[in-house]
Amino acid sequence: MDIISKFTVGSEEGISDLITIIDSSIYSLHRELVNEEDIKKYIHHEIDPRKMINDLNDLSNQLIIMYADQKPIGYSVIKSGSLHPGIPEGKRATEISFVILSEFDTPETRQSLWKKCRSAVSFTDVIWINILDHDPLADFLKEYGFVVADSSKAGPFQLPSHILELEINKS
């Protein structure tokens, strides 16, 4: 399997690949906790390609999509300057999302997406993510030094989550 993670612009093709991953990941992460009809309604009514294009054309946001044999299988959205209440004043913070479709979640794919993501956030002091408690990628991020900063709720169905932080540059 040929794995590549690359920066992607908010073009029609990039957004189409992103939506493919989002639709599948929302279903797989929520299917055991949320009614299937509610998941379908959310995907149909709330996934808006125009809004995504606008968000990605904001210069403080970047999109990385990971492909396996040219098929989109994961993504990370990097939002510079995004804070949560626990970030100390004066710290530069960057919020990330980190998603890999469950059927492609392997050490190789995790490494590929993480390396690309990590290279893009070297300018910041703190990386943070609000990740669902039951997301298998939470343990992976903790292995790389992320620590629990707070309990929260996340995602379209406001399920239990944790805000994880990784301090990059100590000032």
Long-range contacts (C-beta under 8 A, 24 or more apart in sequence): 1-68, 1-69, 1-108, 2-67, 2-68, 2-69, 2-70, 3-66, 3-67, 3-68, 3-108, 3-109, 3-112, 4-66, 4-67, 4-112, 5-64, 5-65, 5-66, 5-67, 5-74, 5-112, 5-113, 5-115, 5-116, 5-117, 6-64, 6-65, 6-67, 6-116, 7-62, 7-63, 7-64, 7-116, 7-120, 8-63, 8-64, 8-65, 9-56, 9-63, 10-52, 10-53, 10-54, 10-55, 10-56, 10-57, 10-63, 11-53, 12-49, 14-56, 14-63, 14-65, 15-49, 15-52, 15-53, 15-56, 16-49, 17-65, 17-67, 17-72, 17-75, 18-52, 18-63, 18-65, 18-72, 18-75, 19-47, 19-49, 19-52, 20-72, 21-65, 21-72, 21-73, 21-74, 21-75, 21-99, 21-101, 22-47, 22-75, 22-99, 23-47, 24-101, 25-99, 25-101, 25-102, 26-155, 26-156, 28-101, 28-102, 29-132, 29-134, 29-135, 29-155, 30-155, 30-156, 30-157, 30-159, 33-134, 33-157, 33-159, 34-157, 34-159, 38-157, 42-156, 42-157, 46-156, 62-120, 64-113, 64-116, 64-117, 64-120, 66-100, 66-109, 66-112, 66-113, 66-116, 68-104, 68-109, 73-100, 73-101, 73-104, 73-109, 74-99, 74-100, 74-101, 74-104, 74-109, 74-113, 75-99, 75-113, 76-113, 76-116, 76-117, 78-117, 78-120, 78-121, 80-123, 80-124, 82-128, 84-128, 84-130, 84-149, 84-150, 84-163, 85-150, 86-149, 86-150, 86-163, 86-165, 87-126, 87-128, 87-165, 90-171, 91-125, 91-126, 91-171, 92-123, 92-124, 92-125, 92-126, 92-169, 93-124, 93-125, 93-126, 93-127, 93-128, 94-121, 94-124, 94-126, 94-127, 94-128, 95-127, 95-128, 95-129, 95-130, 96-121, 96-127, 96-128, 96-129, 97-129, 98-129, 98-131, 98-137, 98-141, 99-137, 100-137, 102-136, 105-136, 105-137, 110-137, 110-140, 114-140, 114-144, 121-168, 122-168, 124-168, 124-169, 125-167, 125-168, 125-169, 125-170, 125-171, 126-165, 126-166, 126-167, 126-168, 127-165, 127-166, 127-168, 128-163, 128-164, 128-165, 128-166, 129-163, 129-164, 130-154, 130-161, 130-162, 130-163, 131-161, 131-162, 131-164, 132-159, 132-160, 132-161, 133-159, 133-160, 133-161, 133-162, 134-159, 138-162, 138-164, 141-166
